[in-house]
Amino acid sequence: MLSRWVLSSKMGRILNAMSEKEDRVRFSGYDVSNFKIFIFALAAAISGIGGAMFVLQVGFISPSLVGIVPSIEMVIFAAVGGKRSLLGAVYGTLLVNTGKSLFSETFPQLWLYAMGGLFIVVVMLMPNGLAGVWSDYVKPWFAGARKRLMQPPPVDKTVPAPSTATTPSASASPKTT
């Protein structure tokens, strides 16, 4: 809820602008370094709370859980879910962990390569992740489908033109005397 509040506030709009064009924000008169320090500290606090909850759930923590592989996995979670979506990271985590469990049971030596390939595919083909696919393709499709369903059926307002064809009559036939 705190993250949603930050993103929907004026600071969230400034942070979004900073991710696009940092120089424009700086030239607008904002001190970019203070925003970066604040958001880094906020992310560290949220990560610390998450780590404390993890220890309470699991019972202990070892240094192997904080190695390079879990760090890369977390980056892949965020990339698959979408870098600008709070729920996208959750969906990315669920999807990647499910795939990791299924793939590591079948091919235990290759799951790291599969994770790397997934990361490359997502970065190249879906730069905004699953949240981007939702907002760019699925949501507009649903909006168009709803609009088409809500419109009344078109009424044919064209009136057929009167027939100008003539039938053969006595005046058209040659006269015989």
C-alpha positions in Angstrom: 0.0 0.0 0.0 2.9 2.3 0.7 4.4 1.6 -2.7 1.0 2.3 -4.4 0.7 5.5 -2.5 4.2 6.7 -3.5 3.5 5.8 -7.2 0.2 7.7 -7.3 1.6 10.8 -5.6 3.4 13.7 -7.2 6.7 12.0 -6.2 5.6 9.0 -8.2 5.1 11.1 -11.3 8.5 12.7 -10.8 10.1 9.2 -10.4 8.4 8.1 -13.6 9.7 11.1 -15.4 13.2 10.5 -14.0 13.2 7.0 -15.4 12.3 8.4 -18.9 14.4 11.5 -19.1 16.4 12.4 -16.0 17.8 15.5 -17.5 14.4 17.0 -18.2 13.5 16.6 -14.5 16.8 18.1 -13.4 16.3 21.1 -15.8 12.7 21.5 -14.4 14.3 22.4 -11.1 14.1 19.2 -9.1 17.1 17.8 -7.2 17.3 14.3 -8.8 19.8 13.0 -6.3 17.5 13.6 -3.3 14.7 11.6 -5.0 17.1 8.8 -5.8 18.4 8.6 -2.3 14.9 8.6 -0.8 13.6 5.9 -3.2 16.7 3.8 -2.6 16.2 4.1 1.2 12.5 3.2 0.9 13.3 0.2 -1.3 16.0 -0.9 1.3 13.4 -0.6 4.1 10.8 -2.6 2.2 13.4 -5.3 1.3 14.5 -5.4 5.0 11.0 -6.0 6.1 10.6 -8.7 3.4 13.8 -10.4 4.6 12.7 -10.4 8.2 9.4 -12.0 7.2 11.3 -14.6 5.2 13.4 -15.5 8.2 10.2 -15.8 10.3 8.6 -18.1 7.7 11.6 -20.3 7.0 13.2 -20.3 10.4 16.8 -19.4 9.4 18.7 -17.8 6.5 22.0 -18.9 5.0 24.4 -17.0 2.8 23.6 -19.3 -0.1 20.1 -17.7 -0.2 21.6 -14.3 -0.9 24.0 -15.4 -3.8 24.1 -14.4 -7.4 21.5 -16.9 -8.6 18.7 -15.6 -6.3 19.6 -12.0 -7.2 19.3 -12.8 -10.9 16.1 -14.6 -10.3 14.6 -11.5 -8.7 15.6 -9.4 -11.7 13.9 -11.9 -14.0 10.8 -11.8 -11.8 10.6 -8.1 -12.2 11.4 -8.2 -15.9 8.8 -10.9 -16.7 6.1 -9.2 -14.6 6.8 -5.7 -15.8 9.1 -3.0 -14.6 6.4 -0.4 -14.0 3.8 -2.5 -12.3 3.5 -3.5 -8.7 1.2 -6.5 -9.5 3.3 -7.4 -12.5 6.2 -8.3 -10.2 4.0 -10.6 -8.2 2.6 -12.3 -11.4 6.2 -12.6 -12.8 7.3 -14.2 -9.6 4.5 -16.7 -9.6 5.0 -17.6 -13.3 8.8 -17.9 -13.2 8.8 -19.9 -9.9 6.2 -22.3 -11.4 8.2 -22.7 -14.5 11.4 -23.1 -12.5 9.8 -25.8 -10.4 8.5 -27.7 -13.4 11.6 -27.2 -15.6 14.1 -28.0 -12.8 12.3 -31.3 -12.1 12.5 -32.4 -15.7 15.9 -30.9 -16.6 17.8 -30.2 -13.4 21.1 -29.1 -15.2 19.4 -26.8 -17.7 17.0 -24.7 -15.7 19.5 -21.8 -15.3 19.9 -21.7 -19.1 16.1 -21.7 -19.4 15.9 -18.7 -17.0 18.6 -16.8 -19.0 16.7 -17.6 -22.2 13.5 -16.4 -20.7 15.1 -13.2 -19.6 16.5 -12.5 -23.1 13.2 -13.2 -24.7 11.3 -11.0 -22.3 13.8 -8.1 -22.8 13.8 -8.4 -26.5 10.1 -9.1 -27.3 8.2 -7.8 -24.2 10.1 -4.8 -22.8 7.2 -3.9 -20.4 6.7 -7.5 -19.3 3.3 -9.1 -18.7 1.9 -5.8 -17.4 2.8 -4.3 -20.8 1.1 -7.0 -22.7 -2.0 -6.5 -20.6 -2.0 -2.7 -21.0 -1.0 -2.7 -24.7 -3.0 -5.5 -26.2 -5.5 -7.2 -23.9 -7.1 -4.2 -22.2 -7.7 -2.3 -25.5 -9.1 -5.5 -27.1 -11.6 -5.8 -24.2 -12.5 -2.1 -24.4 -13.2 -2.5 -28.2 -15.2 -5.7 -27.7 -17.3 -4.0 -25.0 -17.9 -1.0 -27.2 -18.9 -3.3 -30.1 -21.3 -5.2 -27.8 -22.9 -2.1 -26.4 -23.6 -0.5 -29.8 -27.0 -1.2 -31.3 -27.0 -3.2 -34.5 -26.7 -1.0 -37.6 -29.9 -0.2 -39.3 -30.0 -0.3 -43.1 -31.2 3.1 -44.1 -30.9 2.6 -47.8 -34.2 2.5 -49.7 -34.2 0.3 -52.8 -34.4 2.3 -55.9 -37.5 1.8 -58.1 -37.0 -0.5 -61.0 -36.6 1.2 -64.3 -36.8 -1.9 -66.4 -39.7 -1.9 -68.9 -41.7 -4.9 -69.8 -42.4 -5.6 -73.4 -45.8 -4.1 -74.3 -47.8 -3.7 -77.4 -46.3 -0.3 -78.2 -42.9 -1.9 -78.3 -43.9 -4.6 -80.8 -44.0 -3.9 -84.5 -47.3 -2.9 -86.0 -48.9 -5.3 -88.4 -51.8 -4.2 -90.6 
